[in-house]
Amino acid sequence: MRPLQTLIFAALLPFSALAQEATSDAPAFGPLPASEVVFDDQLYVKRPVVVFADSPNDPAFIRQMELLARALPELEKRDVILVTDSDPEAKSEWRQKLRPRGFSLVIMDKDLRPVVRKPLPWDVREITNAIDKLPLRRQEVLELNPAGR
């Protein structure tokens, strides 16, 4: 019986390696440049959190990105897509629709309506609290946990 188990294990070993490669190829959650994200494709799919700056060297932009990096799983749970735009010359679709001035943090709901605009960096705790107060987010939570009604 021992040689049979060894043979089966040896036969299945390559498949486990393929499964590990497939999961490691999945893109990690994180910020995406505005040029890679189509505005209208996010309608009722994701909840955009957009960070604007006039330069990637803007201290407020750097601070905001550090704060966001600390708690990415909390944002991922809330169907957030992080969009960054630090090049005003590119005139991205996000910049044209939201019209920021200098540094700006914009939290949007899934209907692509800007809900919160902040001229200073916000901690992820404050961002998640603002998201959790949105009507669509409350509805999602109730659907996940119907006993909470």
C-alpha positions as CSV (number, residue, x, y, z in Angstrom):
1,M,0.0,0.0,0.0
2,R,2.9,2.4,0.7
3,P,4.2,2.4,-2.9
4,L,0.7,3.1,-4.2
5,Q,0.4,6.2,-2.0
6,T,3.8,7.4,-3.0
7,L,2.9,7.0,-6.7
8,I,-0.4,8.8,-6.3
9,F,1.3,11.7,-4.4
10,A,4.0,11.9,-7.1
11,A,1.3,12.0,-9.8
12,L,-0.6,14.8,-8.1
13,L,2.4,17.0,-7.1
14,P,2.6,18.9,-10.4
15,F,-1.1,19.8,-10.1
16,S,-0.6,21.4,-6.7
17,A,2.3,23.5,-8.1
18,L,0.0,24.7,-10.9
19,A,-2.7,25.6,-8.4
20,Q,-0.2,27.6,-6.4
21,E,1.0,29.4,-9.6
22,A,-2.6,30.2,-10.6
23,T,-3.3,31.8,-7.2
24,S,-0.1,33.8,-7.2
25,D,-0.8,35.2,-10.6
26,A,-4.0,36.9,-9.4
27,P,-3.5,40.6,-9.1
28,A,-3.1,41.9,-5.6
29,F,-5.4,44.5,-4.3
30,G,-3.8,48.0,-4.4
31,P,-3.9,51.4,-6.0
32,L,-4.3,51.7,-9.7
33,P,-3.4,54.7,-11.9
34,A,-6.3,56.6,-13.3
35,S,-5.2,55.9,-16.8
36,E,-5.8,52.1,-16.3
37,V,-9.3,52.4,-14.8
38,V,-12.3,53.3,-16.9
39,F,-14.8,55.5,-15.0
40,D,-18.0,54.1,-16.4
41,D,-16.9,50.5,-15.9
42,Q,-17.1,50.9,-12.1
43,L,-20.9,51.7,-12.0
44,Y,-22.5,49.4,-9.4
45,V,-19.3,47.2,-9.4
46,K,-16.8,49.0,-7.2
47,R,-16.8,51.9,-4.8
48,P,-14.0,54.3,-6.0
49,V,-11.7,56.0,-3.6
50,V,-9.7,58.5,-5.7
51,V,-6.5,60.2,-4.6
52,F,-5.5,63.3,-6.6
53,A,-2.4,65.3,-6.5
54,D,-0.5,67.7,-8.7
55,S,2.7,65.6,-8.3
56,P,3.6,62.2,-6.9
57,N,6.0,64.0,-4.6
58,D,3.2,66.0,-2.9
59,P,3.7,65.3,0.9
60,A,-0.1,64.9,1.3
61,F,-0.3,62.4,-1.5
62,I,2.6,60.4,-0.1
63,R,1.0,60.5,3.4
64,Q,-2.4,59.4,2.0
65,M,-0.8,56.4,0.2
66,E,1.0,55.3,3.3
67,L,-2.2,55.5,5.3
68,L,-4.1,53.5,2.7
69,A,-1.3,50.8,2.5
70,R,-1.7,50.1,6.2
71,A,-5.3,48.6,5.9
72,L,-5.9,47.5,2.3
73,P,-7.9,44.4,3.4
74,E,-10.4,46.7,5.1
75,L,-11.0,48.6,1.9
76,E,-11.1,45.4,-0.2
77,K,-13.9,44.0,2.1
78,R,-16.0,47.1,1.1
79,D,-15.6,46.7,-2.7
80,V,-13.3,49.7,-2.9
81,I,-11.1,50.4,-5.9
82,L,-8.2,52.7,-5.2
83,V,-7.5,55.1,-8.1
84,T,-4.6,57.5,-8.0
85,D,-4.0,60.5,-10.3
86,S,-0.9,62.5,-9.7
87,D,-0.4,63.9,-13.2
88,P,-2.7,66.9,-14.0
89,E,-1.2,67.2,-17.5
90,A,-2.6,63.8,-18.5
91,K,-6.2,65.1,-18.1
92,S,-7.6,61.7,-17.1
93,E,-11.3,60.9,-17.3
94,W,-11.4,60.9,-13.5
95,R,-9.8,64.3,-13.3
96,Q,-12.2,65.7,-15.9
97,K,-15.3,64.4,-14.1
98,L,-14.3,65.2,-10.5
99,R,-12.3,68.4,-11.1
100,P,-9.9,68.4,-8.1
101,R,-7.6,71.2,-7.1
102,G,-4.3,70.2,-5.7
103,F,-4.4,67.3,-3.3
104,S,-7.9,65.8,-3.0
105,L,-9.3,62.6,-1.6
106,V,-12.7,61.7,-3.1
107,I,-14.8,58.9,-1.8
108,M,-17.6,57.7,-4.1
109,D,-20.5,55.3,-3.8
110,K,-21.2,52.5,-6.3
111,D,-23.5,54.8,-8.3
112,L,-20.3,56.9,-9.0
113,R,-21.6,59.9,-7.0
114,P,-19.0,61.7,-5.0
115,V,-19.9,61.5,-1.4
116,V,-16.9,62.9,0.5
117,R,-14.2,65.3,-0.7
118,K,-11.3,66.0,1.6
119,P,-8.4,68.4,1.0
120,L,-6.2,66.6,3.5
121,P,-5.2,62.9,4.0
122,W,-7.6,60.7,5.9
123,D,-6.9,57.6,7.9
124,V,-8.5,54.3,6.6
125,R,-10.6,54.2,9.8
126,E,-12.2,57.5,8.8
127,I,-12.7,56.3,5.2
128,T,-14.3,53.0,6.2
129,N,-16.6,54.8,8.6
130,A,-17.7,57.1,5.9
131,I,-18.3,54.2,3.5
132,D,-20.2,52.2,6.1
133,K,-22.7,55.1,6.5
134,L,-23.6,55.0,2.8
135,P,-27.1,53.7,2.0
136,L,-25.8,51.2,-0.6
137,R,-23.2,49.8,1.9
138,R,-25.8,49.5,4.6
139,Q,-28.0,47.5,2.2
140,E,-25.0,45.2,1.3
141,V,-24.4,44.6,5.0
142,L,-28.0,43.7,5.6
143,E,-28.0,41.3,2.7
144,L,-24.9,39.6,4.0
145,N,-26.4,39.4,7.5
146,P,-30.2,39.3,7.3
147,A,-30.5,38.6,11.0
148,G,-29.2,42.1,11.7
149,R,-32.5,43.7,10.6
